[in-house]
Amino acid sequence: MDNSVVTTKRVGDILHVTISNPPVNATSQAVRAGLMDAVARSGNARLVLLSCAGPTFIAGGDMSEFDRPPEAPDLPDVVAAIEHSPAPWVALLHGTVLGGGLEIALGCSHRIAVPGTRFGLPEVNVGLIPGAGGSQRLPRLVGFEMAAEMATTGKMTSASAMLDAGGIDEIAEDLEAAALAITSPRPAPVSALAQPVASAKAIDHIRAALAHSAKGAKAPFHNLEALLWACETDFPEGQRRERNLHLALRQSAESRALRHAFFAERAAARPAVLTGVSPKEIGSIIVVGGGLMGAGIAASCLLAGYKIHLLETTAEAVEAGLSRINALLDSSQKRGKISVAQRASLRLTGSTDYADSAQADIAIEAVFEDISVKQQVFQNLSRHMAPEALLATNTSYLDPNAIFAGIQNPNRCLGLHFFSPAHIMKLVEIIALEDTSHETLASGFAITKRLGKSPVLAGVCDGFIGNRMLAAYRRAADYLLADGAQPAQIDSAMRGFGMPMGPFELQDLTGLQIAYANRRRQDTTRPPTERYVSIADQLVERGRTGQRTGKGWYRYEESRKPIVDDEVTALVRKAAERQLTFSAQDIVERLMAALINEGQRILEEGIAATAGDIDVVKLLGYGFPRWRGGPMHYGDTLNNLRDMVVALAAQSPGSWVLADRFKK
Ligand code: NAD
């Protein structure tokens, strides 16, 4: 009897088993049960051909099941049943063969893949190890080092690399014909192959790489440990340990945080307010301004197949902008992201003439951060473009409602806030203005997704979600200086928490001038009761604007490594209002409390629709450690959050406006 997701068909002495569980044929309970039934029916077949309908073979487990106790049949039992089935199973592979999908393929006697198929054990990305023998079978088949690379990084590997390593038997265009041509005797099950060997050198090398890349996450190390069991114990014992650790890790804070990040990212890309709203058709895009951001945006759009026209101020600026864009495309080609033929097909032009914008469906503006320049650009565009053509600004800090003041049909105006470097960074804040229509927002989401980026909806406030959170975090770091901490101490504590960089190193990298200009802009509106620390201002006024000038919060020599500078140490000490002592934990608590409080205010003001959206912004735009789930998720894991926020705010009067949630 077939169930709805696994069907079997007998043709002569061949049993065809097909999984159809859209979108990615995940190994849900119904799939597992269906495969068990198929094994029961495979008795006298010569071969069992296992394939999946749709764009991919099984690409993982059903993560919604991970919060519940496992439901029978368990995947390890399904894989064992396939492996010991009376008839040999052949896995016919296409798309991405991931996690449970690869584990099932490893239970089969033969594996054949179409060209371009990719393979991976991505469990580490959600804080887990494989749970159905993947960490024990894969190293037996392809060797310890390749299996360790796949399981500890979660990165996918190509069909040709798998073929070279013996992970698959063949690459073929016609999978079924290749399977029917199998005449070789049934090979030994993968679980019965000899134990893999791990050299001490390879283990040391992997441990060192993980110490650098994991940034506090534990799952990469658990994966390494599980692979070492394959080298040290027999298969049943290795599998028993793997399953136990897999089930235990499902309950871990790290796995919950990573699963939250996964689901939050997915939810952010489909905001509730846009359910059922269709985007406009977009084919051609005007990018205004071919500087750092404009060039990155244009390159992303070109690579996604859009036709791009660049508008600049002078012929020289057009040339400079086009060559910036072409340099980015060259590098994409060099890295194999696009072929020579694809490169030749990209449609890029440029001019200084706004009349060239007449046919475009949307304009994305990335000119100087100056309100009158931006207003003029949109006046010019609206004179030439169709009255319903979309108009988007990439401003970071200006009020987009003011940028578009007086534009006809303001429902077509929005903010598309890309992050730098725009051709690489995945995050785009989609800014809803007072009059932006749902159709315009949906179009912003559609474009962003076509660029392969992750959109998050945000309302208008100073800095939107991301830069407003960043400003709160930096202010809290400045208060720590004023209370007696030193920059290197704060940076080290935040790196220890899992941030790629501390707040002061990061300012040196990006430059201190933009934040300085923002503070000057805010001078007139800053409440007089707000605590203000002027150390960063003093640095800028002394020409210490960051790494580019060789000095900022630190001093830089050839290596670009930050070096503590006595001048800054003395300046901080002199400016400090008190000399308290802080542990790394105190520092983390202060900065996280400020960040979470600001996030909560952003939610209460409706600037972000969900706490998950704020987490996505911090994870994708600011390097917040993914294994901590984002600041809001992290806050939810602290059982004394409210008391902590209130107490820390009280220690530093005038430092924050408490969110309503934290008020007594
Ligand atoms: P940039 O100085 O590198 O580039 C600006 C470009 O705009 C220059 O090439 C200039 O010639 C051109 N330009 C100026 N006036 C113009 C006009 N009237 N018509 C056409 N072109 C004109 O600046 P950038 O860093 O690319 O920033 C551009 C925008 O993106 C700003 O609003 C900025 O706030 C925003 N932004 C910047 C970053 C970042 O990290 N740099 C991140 C997000 C958003």
Boltz pocket constraint, residues with backbone or C-beta under 6 A from the ligand:
constraints:
  - pocket:
      binder: B
      contacts: [[A, 288], [A, 289], [A, 290], [A, 291], [A, 292], [A, 293], [A, 294], [A, 311], [A, 312], [A, 313], [A, 317], [A, 321], [A, 365], [A, 366], [A, 367], [A, 368], [A, 369], [A, 370], [A, 373], [A, 377], [A, 394], [A, 395], [A, 396], [A, 397], [A, 417], [A, 418], [A, 419], [A, 420]]
      max_distance: 6.0
